[in-house]
Amino acid sequence: MTLAAGLIAASPVLAQDETPPSDEFRQGAEKLGEALELFMDGFSNEMEPLAKAWRDLIEDIPKYQTPEELPNGDIIIRRKDATGTDI
């Protein structure tokens, strides 16, 4: 991220310079873009199971009553039946 921030910070200076960026700079920027794209694809693939688990959890919430704490500290979460009424 530091390199990307440096490139962004340097962009106004490059814009004022009027000289085209060097081939090395252009190649480096392209490689940085490719690396970022590869990272984001991998990150997305790694996080998909977690996102699915969260979606499943959120979809299941209406199937349960509000948690109830017993005097001894236990917590009970009762399921609702298929019609949505308490069991």
ZIKA-V951585 format. One record per residue. N is the residue number from 1. RES is the residue in one small letter. SS is DSSP state (hx for helix, st for strand, lp for the rest). PSI is psi in degrees with one decimal (999 if undefined). D_LAST is the distance of its C-alpha to the last C-alpha in whole Angstrom. Layout:
n->{N:N}
res->{RES:RES}
ss->{SS:SS}
psi->{PSI:PSI}
d_last->{D_LAST:D_LAST}
//
This chain:
n->{1:2:3:4:5:6:7:8:9:10:11:12:13:14:15:16:17:18:19:20:21:22:23:24:25:26:27:28:29:30:31:32:33:34:35:36:37:38:39:40:41:42:43:44:45:46:47:48:49:50:51:52:53:54:55:56:57:58:59:60:61:62:63:64:65:66:67:68:69:70:71:72:73:74:75:76:77:78:79:80:81:82:83:84:85:86:87}
res->{m:t:l:a:a:g:l:i:a:a:s:p:v:l:a:q:d:e:t:p:p:s:d:e:f:r:q:g:a:e:k:l:g:e:a:l:e:l:f:m:d:g:f:s:n:e:m:e:p:l:a:k:a:w:r:d:l:i:e:d:i:p:k:y:q:t:p:e:e:l:p:n:g:d:i:i:i:r:r:k:d:a:t:g:t:d:i}
ss->{lp:hx:hx:hx:hx:hx:hx:hx:hx:hx:hx:hx:hx:hx:hx:hx:hx:lp:lp:lp:lp:lp:hx:hx:hx:hx:hx:hx:hx:hx:hx:hx:hx:hx:hx:hx:hx:hx:hx:hx:hx:hx:hx:hx:hx:hx:hx:hx:hx:hx:hx:hx:hx:hx:hx:hx:hx:hx:hx:hx:hx:hx:hx:st:lp:lp:lp:st:st:lp:lp:lp:lp:lp:st:st:lp:lp:st:st:lp:lp:lp:lp:lp:st:lp}
psi->{-30.1:-41.2:-43.9:-40.8:-37.8:-40.4:-40.7:-42.2:-33.2:-14.9:-38.0:-35.5:-42.6:-37.1:-33.7:-21.8:-30.2:-4.9:142.2:149.0:150.3:161.4:-38.2:-43.4:-44.9:-43.9:-41.0:-42.2:-39.5:-43.4:-39.1:-42.4:-42.5:-41.5:-42.0:-41.3:-43.1:-42.6:-46.8:-37.6:-46.4:-42.7:-43.7:-43.2:-38.5:-34.1:-13.0:-44.7:-37.1:-42.6:-40.2:-41.9:-42.1:-42.5:-44.3:-42.5:-46.1:-39.5:-28.1:-19.2:-43.9:-12.0:-5.5:152.2:170.6:136.1:145.7:128.4:127.2:161.3:-27.5:2.1:-11.9:151.4:128.3:132.6:107.8:143.4:151.7:155.8:-178.3:-26.4:-5.2:3.0:159.2:143.0:999}
d_last->{53:56:58:56:56:60:60:59:61:64:63:65:68:68:68:71:73:74:74:72:70:71:70:69:67:65:65:63:61:60:59:57:55:55:53:51:50:49:47:45:44:44:41:39:39:38:35:34:31:30:30:28:25:25:24:22:20:20:19:16:15:13:11:10:9:13:14:14:17:18:21:22:22:19:17:13:11:7:6:5:6:9:10:9:6:4:0}
//
